[in-house]
Amino acid sequence: MQNSLFANVQELPRDPILGLTEAFVADKNPARVNLGVGVYQDENGRVPLLACVKQAEEALLAKAAPHSYAPIDGLPAFNSTVAKMVFADSADLAHVATVQALGGTGALKLGAELLRVASPGAKVWISDPSWENHRALFAAAGFTVETYPYYGADGELDFAGLIATLSAIPAGDVVLLHACCHNPTGLDLTQDQWRRIARIVRERGLTPFLDTAYMGFAEGLDADAFSVRLFAADGGPLFVSFSFSKSLSLYGERVGALSVVTANAAERARVLSQIKRIARITYSSPASHGAAAAALVLADPDLRKQWDHELGAMRVRIKLMRALLAEKLAERLPGRDFSYITRQNGMFSYSRLTAPQAIALREKYSVYALDSGRICVAALNNANIDQVAECVAKVMTEI
Ligand code: LMR
C-alpha cells in the first residue's frame, strides 16, 4: 500500500468557539445550555427572525429577481447604505472604500490581506484578551501578532497599561480595537478614553483597525459608532470591519462589510482595486440574498424604524438578563460582588469563571462557556437562568 498523502497531517484542536457548539450539539443532556458562541436568542431560546428582515425578504421574493452574480465588491446599494449608516457625516464617503464581505470575519480577512499589500512589515496588536479568531486570522495572513493590556488583574479595564503599551508601539504597526461591546470581556472604553487613544494612534502613525461586530448592542447604533466616527473624522487611514450577523440576526447569511478610509478619491480607487483582487481570488464575489435584505432594511424608513425597535428590544433583554444573573449569583454566593456583570456591554460577560470551572460546568452540568470564562448572556432566558446561576455558583464554590 502506498504511504498516505495525509500520513503526516496533524489533527488540530477544535475551534475554541464554534468547536464548543459542535460539542454542545452532540450533548444528549436535555438540560444543555449553550453560552459559548455569540448568538442572540430570544426569550424562547430561539435565534429570532427579525420582522424587518422578514418583510424585506418577502419584498425580495415578490420581485422574483434572477440569481445573477453580485459585483466582486458586493451590491452597490448595500455598500452605500452601510457606509452612510456607519460613518454618518463623519467622513467624506468619496474617500472611503466600502465592500461587502462574508460577515465580520470575511471583512477582517479582506482587511488583513490588504494590509499585507500596504504594510507587509507591520505587526498587528490586539487586546489581551481578544476574540480568539483575531490572532489566528492575522497570523495566518503572515503577521506577527502582539498584545496590548486590556483586562486588568482586578477584572476591570487596564487603561493605564493599554496607554503605556500603545505609546511605545512602533510607527506603522496596526492596532486592532473593538469599536464597542468588547469581545470577550464586555468592558468598553469611555468617549474620553477613545479620544486619548485616537490621539496617540495618530501621533505615533499607527494604523487603527476597528472591529465593529456588535454595533447597536451597547447603547444604540449611533452611540456605538462613536469610536469609528472619531477615527474617520480626521481623514484616516482607518480600517473598519462590520457585521450584520448579530444586529440583523443574519448569522448564516454572512453579511458584513469592510470600509477603508483613505486620503482622497484617487487613493480610494487604488485601494478598492486591491480589495477587489483579494475578493476575486478568494471567493470571486459575495452572496446576494442577505445583503439585499439588509440594504432594504437600511434604505426603507419604515423597515429601518422597525429594526431600531427590534434591536433596542434585544439590547434591553440582554441588560435584563445581566441584572438577573448578577442577582441570582449574589443570592447563591452571598458576600461576593457580581455587579461587574451589569457593567459589561454587549453579548458577552467575562464571568470570572476559571478554565477548570468552565470545563467542569460543561462536563458536569452541560452548560457551555468558553474556557476563558466568557459566557454569552444573550443566550440566557427566564427558563434557563436559574439552572445556569445554580451550576455556575456550584462550580465557583467547588473548584
Ligand atoms: C463569537 O465570538 O462567539 C462570535 O463572534 C462567533 C464567532 O464567529 O466566533
Residues whose N, C-alpha, C, O or C-beta is under 5 A from the ligand:
A	BS01	LMR	I17 G36 V37 G38
